[in-house]
Amino acid sequence: MKELYYYLDATPTHSYLKMLYKYPQREYPYARVIDENRRPGKEQPEFELLDTGIFDATATSTCSSSMRRLNRTTF
């Protein structure tokens, strides 16, 4: 995954969602991610995108909200 996203708010029915997307502005470090994930054993955590430092300098952040109308029919 080349971006990060966080769910900021939501209703249990998912009729309302608010998310934050973060996109890096630098080149994606494919080789580093592959090399780092080859090294650790089972007791080491996986090397994550945040560990690369790609979001430290510049990143584009976008906040997205969506709502849907629930059609309810009463019988």
KADAFEN-V70189 format. One record per run of one state. SS is the DSSP state (@ for helix, = for strand, . for the rest). FROM is the first residue (numbers start at 1). TO is the last residue. If there is no record, write none. Layout:
BEGIN
SS_FROM_TO + SS_FROM_TO
END
This chain:
BEGIN
._1_2 + =_3_10 + ._11_15 + =_16_24 + ._25_29 + @_30_39 + ._40_48 + @_49_52 + ._53_58 + =_59_67 + ._68_75
END
